[in-house]
């Protein structure tokens, strides 16, 4: 009987556990234990019902084009619960000089693919529009070196595009800055398009042409009962005796026959260990075993975030813009990073006479937001919503969720760091690494990560 420890009960660890559970039920001689320091499983996936609204504390959905989360939902019997975003209302605004301006049609994640909508947009200056037109004639440029997203975007479109689009978009996703985030790790398709086509616009059109004739899908997918529904369904299929919540792991040791895991005052023996915790936590556990690997893990930075949900009445709902929400460039000097109009993005989550907004603070540019009290956070958000959206009434309800060091920062050189880490990990048989600090921070990436390392570990343990 092979015993595997899974340290971390977020969606990466749970996906690894389910993979092992399927193998166990199929007759393989293995057992697993999930150690989770907090009192609940699921990590940032958490949903609650408030006044007729389904409120998400963490991610509200996942990218449809990445199949691993939807595949997991179907595996645990939630296929009929999958719902797409209301893309008929998909419009995103950018706050510019105190006004909300819509992103023009044909703008595909930073890349203009239609020039007329961009030409008539108030979002960009004439100089930037001229650069966008010239960008179509850029020649291919191949480079083996990594660079920041800001560097690539500025080379193609100028600094204004970085400030008004690239930085706020990436701040909303990663909680980081375009000047630090790696193109190869965050936007690998952009690097490939530049190498093959030169122009990102031409590259994006070529990619879209390759998909012509295929069924279109909503950009985002979620679950009817909230993202917590996925956690509950996965946990229900695991061995209850294998789930140890409120049980922090305090040490790891590599033994000649496997691994020892310290929980409380005792050491427990395992044949393999899956570390599905944030990279700094993994670094602390590995410090005594392999300082070099621990240093690499510890060098992966994380940012924190605050999510604030605010419910309003129908009067506010009727006055809000149509669309999914807005992004805030740092040049606007707001604490708000972004806001989502949940009643537009996922209408099933909100009763007809309510408006539900989710607002985001923190990130690498405002870690101090986490030190504010709930009351201070809500008052700050209300003040800035009044300035941006003219919402003068108090919300019917609020919820504040803090996520400390939850978003990994894939800085320039991240992929090279992962290659070094993999070489070091191979010196420690029976150790596997999973989670959002490696090759993707979204829910699908974490699901894939957990599944892959579970398969990796079981294969390595086979005689």
C-alpha positions in Angstrom: 0.0 0.0 0.0 1.5 3.3 -1.1 0.6 6.3 1.0 0.6 9.8 -0.5 0.3 13.1 1.4 -1.4 16.0 -0.2 -0.5 19.3 1.6 -3.1 21.9 0.7 -6.8 21.5 0.2 -7.5 24.1 -2.4 -8.8 23.1 -5.9 -5.3 21.9 -6.9 -5.0 19.6 -3.9 -8.6 18.4 -4.3 -8.1 17.7 -8.0 -5.0 15.6 -7.1 -7.0 13.8 -4.4 -9.9 13.0 -6.7 -7.4 11.6 -9.3 -6.0 9.3 -6.6 -9.4 8.4 -5.3 -10.5 7.2 -8.8 -7.4 5.0 -8.9 -8.0 3.7 -5.4 -11.5 2.7 -6.3 -10.2 1.0 -9.4 -8.2 -1.3 -7.2 -4.8 0.3 -7.0 -3.0 -0.2 -3.7 -2.8 3.4 -2.6 -4.1 5.7 0.1 -3.9 9.5 0.5 -4.4 12.1 3.1 -5.2 15.8 2.5 -3.8 18.2 5.1 -5.4 21.6 5.1 -4.4 24.2 7.6 -7.7 26.2 7.5 -11.0 24.8 8.8 -12.5 24.4 5.3 -11.5 22.9 2.0 -11.7 24.7 -1.4 -9.3 27.6 -0.9 -10.5 30.7 -2.6 -13.6 29.0 -4.1 -16.3 30.0 -1.7 -19.9 31.1 -2.4 -22.8 32.3 -0.2 -26.4 33.3 -0.6 -27.2 36.8 0.5 -30.6 38.5 0.1 -31.5 36.6 -3.1 -28.0 37.0 -4.6 -25.3 34.4 -5.0 -22.1 36.1 -3.9 -18.7 34.7 -4.8 -15.9 35.4 -2.3 -13.2 34.4 -4.8 -13.3 33.6 -8.6 -16.8 33.8 -10.0 -16.0 31.7 -13.1 -13.3 30.3 -15.3 -12.2 30.7 -18.9 -14.2 28.5 -21.2 -11.3 27.9 -23.6 -9.3 26.1 -20.9 -11.2 22.7 -20.6 -9.9 21.3 -17.4 -12.3 22.9 -14.9 -15.4 22.1 -17.0 -14.1 18.5 -17.4 -13.8 18.2 -13.7 -17.4 19.6 -13.3 -18.6 16.9 -15.6 -16.6 14.2 -13.9 -18.3 15.0 -10.6 -21.8 15.1 -12.0 -22.2 18.9 -12.5 -22.3 19.0 -16.3 -25.9 20.2 -16.3 -25.0 23.0 -13.9 -22.5 24.7 -16.2 -23.6 28.1 -17.4 -22.0 30.6 -19.7 -21.6 34.3 -19.2 -24.1 36.7 -20.9 -21.8 37.7 -23.7 -24.6 39.6 -25.4 -24.0 42.2 -22.6 -20.3 41.8 -22.6 -18.8 45.3 -22.6 -16.0 46.5 -20.4 -15.3 50.1 -19.6 -12.1 51.9 -18.7 -12.1 54.8 -16.2 -10.3 57.7 -17.9 -10.2 61.1 -16.3 -13.2 60.3 -14.2 -15.3 59.0 -17.1 -16.2 55.5 -18.1 -15.3 54.9 -21.7 -16.2 51.6 -23.4 -13.4 49.4 -24.9 -14.0 49.6 -28.6 -15.3 46.7 -30.6 -12.7 44.5 -32.2 -10.3 44.9 -29.3 -9.3 41.3 -28.4 -7.4 41.4 -25.1 -5.2 44.5 -25.9 -5.0 43.8 -29.7 -7.0 46.0 -32.1 -8.5 43.8 -34.9 -10.9 46.4 -36.3 -9.6 49.9 -37.0 -12.8 51.9 -37.5 -14.1 51.3 -34.0 -10.7 52.2 -32.6 -10.4 55.2 -34.8 -13.6 56.7 -33.3 -13.0 55.7 -29.7 -12.3 58.4 -27.1 -10.1 56.0 -25.2 -7.0 56.6 -27.2 -5.2 59.7 -28.4 -4.5 60.3 -32.1 -0.9 59.3 -31.7 -1.8 55.9 -30.2 -4.3 55.3 -33.0 -1.6 56.1 -35.6 0.7 53.6 -33.9 -2.1 51.0 -34.0 -2.4 51.5 -37.8 1.3 51.2 -38.3 1.5 48.1 -36.1 -0.2 46.1 -38.9 3.0 46.4 -41.0 5.5 45.2 -38.3 7.8 42.4 -39.4 8.3 39.2 -37.5 10.6 39.5 -34.6 11.9 36.3 -32.9 13.6 36.5 -29.5 14.7 33.8 -27.1 14.7 36.2 -24.2 11.8 36.9 -21.9 10.5 40.4 -21.3 7.7 42.2 -19.5 4.2 42.5 -20.9 4.7 46.3 -20.7 7.8 46.1 -22.9 6.1 44.1 -25.6 2.9 46.2 -25.6 4.8 49.5 -25.6 6.9 48.3 -28.5 3.8 47.7 -30.6 1.3 50.3 -29.4 3.1 52.8 -27.1 2.9 53.7 -23.4 -0.7 54.9 -23.5 -1.9 51.3 -24.3 0.1 50.0 -21.4 -1.4 52.5 -19.0 -5.0 52.3 -20.2 -5.3 48.7 -21.1 -2.5 46.3 -20.4 -1.8 47.4 -16.8 -5.5 47.5 -15.6 -6.3 44.2 -17.4 -3.4 42.3 -15.8 -4.0 44.0 -12.4 -7.5 42.6 -12.5 -6.3 39.1 -13.3 -3.0 38.8 -11.5 -3.0 41.6 -9.1 0.3 42.6 -10.6 1.9 45.1 -12.9 2.5 44.9 -16.6 6.0 46.2 -16.1 7.0 43.1 -14.1 4.9 40.3 -15.5 6.5 37.9 -18.0 5.2 37.8 -21.6 6.3 34.2 -22.0 4.5 33.1 -18.8 1.4 35.3 -18.9 0.8 35.9 -22.7 2.8 33.3 -24.5 0.5 33.6 -27.6 1.6 37.2 -28.0 5.3 36.2 -28.1 4.4 33.5 -30.6 2.4 35.9 -32.8 5.2 38.5 -32.8 7.7 35.8 -33.9 5.5 34.5 -36.7 3.5 37.5 -37.9 5.3 40.5 -36.6 2.0 42.3 -36.1 -0.1 41.2 -33.2 -3.2 42.4 -35.1 -2.4 40.2 -38.0 -1.6 37.3 -35.7 -4.9 37.6 -33.8 -6.9 37.7 -37.1 -5.0 34.6 -38.3 -5.9 32.8 -35.0 -9.5 33.8 -35.4 -9.6 32.7 -39.0 -8.3 29.2 -37.9 -11.3 29.0 -35.6 -13.8 30.0 -38.3 -16.7 27.5 -38.6 -16.2 26.1 -35.1 -19.0 26.6 -32.6 -18.5 29.7 -30.5 -18.7 29.5 -26.7 -19.2 32.1 -24.0 -15.9 33.5 -22.7 -16.6 32.6 -19.1 -18.2 29.5 -17.6 -19.5 29.1 -14.1 -21.8 26.9 -12.0 -25.4 27.6 -11.4 -24.9 27.1 -7.6 -21.7 29.0 -7.5 -18.0 27.9 -7.5 -18.5 26.4 -4.0 -20.6 23.8 -5.8 -17.5 22.3 -7.4 -15.7 22.1 -4.1 -18.7 20.3 -2.5 -19.1 17.8 -5.4 -15.4 16.9 -5.4 -15.2 16.5 -1.6 -18.3 14.3 -1.6 -16.4 11.8 -3.8 -13.3 11.7 -1.6 -12.7 9.3 1.4 -13.9 11.4 4.4 -11.3 9.7 6.6 -8.6 11.1 4.3 -9.6 14.8 4.8 -7.8 16.6 7.7 -9.0 20.2 7.9 -7.6 22.5 10.6 -4.4 20.5 10.4 -1.3 22.5 9.4 1.8 20.6 8.3 4.8 21.9 10.2 7.7 20.0 8.6 8.9 17.7 5.9 11.9 15.3 5.9 13.2 13.2 3.0 13.8 9.6 4.2 15.6 6.8 2.4 12.2 5.0 2.0 10.0 8.0 1.4 8.9 11.1 3.3 8.1 12.1 6.8 5.4 14.7 7.4 5.2 16.5 10.8 1.7 17.3 12.1 1.6 18.6 15.6 4.2 16.7 17.6 4.2 13.6 15.5 5.8 12.5 12.3 3.8 10.4 9.8 5.4 8.2 7.0 4.4 8.6 3.4 5.8 7.2 0.1 5.2 10.5 -1.7 4.2 14.1 -1.0 2.2 16.5 -3.2 2.8 20.2 -2.2 -0.3 22.0 -3.4 0.2 25.2 -1.3 1.4 28.7 -2.3 5.1 28.7 -3.3 6.3 30.6 -0.2 4.6 28.0 2.1 6.2 25.2 0.0 9.5 26.9 0.4 9.2 26.9 4.2 8.4 23.2 4.3 11.4 22.3 2.1 13.9 24.6 3.7 15.7 21.9 5.7 15.4 19.3 2.9 16.7 21.3 -0.1 17.6 24.9 0.5 18.2 25.5 -3.2 14.7 24.4 -4.3 13.3 26.3 -1.3 15.0 29.5 -2.4 13.6 29.2 -5.9 10.1 28.6 -4.6 10.5 31.5 -2.1 11.4 33.9 -4.9 8.0 33.6 -6.5 6.2 36.7 -5.3 2.5 36.8 -4.4 0.1 39.7 -4.1 -3.0 40.0 -1.9 -6.5 41.1 -2.8 -9.8 42.3 -1.2 -13.1 41.4 -2.8 -16.1 43.5 -1.8 -19.7 42.6 -2.7 -22.4 45.2 -2.6 -26.1 44.7 -3.1 -28.4 47.5 -4.3 -32.0 47.9 -5.2 -33.6 48.0 -8.7 -33.3 51.7 -8.9 -29.5 51.4 -8.9 -29.6 48.5 -11.3 -31.6 50.5 -13.8 -29.1 53.4 -13.7 -25.9 51.3 -14.1 -24.3 50.9 -17.5 -24.9 47.9 -19.6 -21.8 45.7 -19.5 -19.7 43.4 -17.4 -18.0 46.2 -15.4 -15.0 48.5 -15.5 -11.2 48.6 -15.0 -9.2 51.4 -13.3 -5.8 52.5 -14.6 -3.3 53.4 -11.8 -3.1 56.9 -13.3 -6.7 57.5 -12.0 -5.4 57.4 -8.4 -8.2 55.2 -7.1 -8.0 52.3 -4.7 -10.5 50.4 -6.8 -8.8 48.1 -9.3 -12.0 47.0 -11.0 -15.7 46.3 -10.5 -18.0 43.7 -12.0 -21.7 44.1 -12.6 -22.7 40.6 -11.6 -26.3 41.0 -12.6 -25.2 41.6 -16.2 -22.4 39.0 -16.3 -24.4 36.2 -14.7 -28.0 37.2 -14.4 -29.1 34.0 -12.7 -27.1 35.0 -9.7 -29.2 38.0 -8.8 -33.0 38.4 -8.4 -34.6 40.8 -10.8 -35.0 43.7 -8.3 -31.3 43.7 -7.1 -28.0 44.9 -8.5 -24.9 43.1 -7.4 -21.4 44.7 -7.7 -18.1 43.0 -6.9 -15.3 45.4 -6.4 -11.6 44.7 -6.1 -8.8 46.3 -4.1 -5.2 45.4 -3.2 -2.8 43.9 -5.6 0.8 44.7 -5.7 0.2 48.4 -5.8 -2.0 48.5 -2.7 -1.1 45.8 -0.2 -2.1 48.2 2.6 -5.7 47.7 1.7 -5.7 44.4 3.6 -4.9 46.3 6.9 -8.0 48.4 6.7 -11.1 47.4 8.7 -14.2 46.1 6.9 -15.9 49.4 7.6 -13.0 51.4 6.2 -13.0 49.2 3.1 -16.7 49.5 2.5 -16.6 53.3 3.0 -13.7 53.6 0.5 -15.5 51.5 -2.1 -18.8 53.5 -1.6 -16.9 56.8 -2.0 -15.3 55.7 -5.2 -18.4 54.2 -6.6 -20.2 57.5 -6.0 -17.5 59.3 -7.9 -17.5 56.8 -10.8 -21.1 55.7 -11.0 -23.0 58.4 -9.1 -24.3 55.8 -6.6 -25.3 57.9 -3.7 -27.5 55.4 -1.7 -26.2 52.9 0.8 -26.0 49.3 -0.2 -28.6 46.9 1.1 -25.8 44.5 2.1 -22.0 44.2 1.9 -19.5 41.4 2.2 -15.8 41.8 2.5 -13.3 39.0 1.7 -9.6 39.2 2.2 -7.2 36.9 0.3 -3.7 37.3 1.7 -0.9 36.4 -0.7 -3.3 34.6 -3.0 -2.1 35.6 -6.5 1.2 34.4 -7.8 3.2 37.0 -9.8 4.8 35.5 -12.9 7.7 38.0 -13.2 10.1 38.1 -16.1 12.1 34.9 -16.1 9.4 32.8 -14.5 9.6 30.0 -17.0 13.3 29.7 -16.6 12.8 29.6 -12.9 10.4 26.7 -13.3 12.9 24.8 -15.4 15.5 25.2 -12.6 12.9 24.1 -10.0 12.1 21.0 -12.0 15.8 20.0 -12.2 16.0 20.4 -8.4 12.8 18.6 -7.8 14.0 15.5 -9.7 16.7 15.1 -7.0 13.9 14.4 -4.5 12.0 11.3 -5.6 8.4 11.2 -4.4 8.0 15.0 -4.3 5.5 16.8 -6.6 4.6 20.5 -6.8 1.2 21.8 -7.8 -0.8 25.1 -7.5 -1.1 28.6 -8.9 2.5 29.5 -8.4 3.7 27.4 -11.4 2.0 27.4 -14.8 -1.3 29.2 -14.5 -3.3 31.0 -11.7 -6.9 30.3 -13.0 -9.2 27.5 -11.8 -8.6 25.4 -14.9 -4.9 25.6 -14.6 -5.0 24.6 -10.9 -7.2 21.6 -11.8 -4.8 20.5 -14.5 -1.8 21.0 -12.1 -3.3 18.8 -9.4 -4.4 16.1 -11.8 -1.0 16.0 -13.6 1.1 15.7 -10.4 -1.2 13.0 -9.1 -0.6 11.0 -12.2 3.1 11.7 -12.0 3.4 10.5 -8.5 1.4 7.3 -9.0 3.5 6.5 -12.1 6.7 7.0 -10.2 5.5 4.7 -7.3 4.7 1.8 -9.6 7.1 -1.1 -9.3 
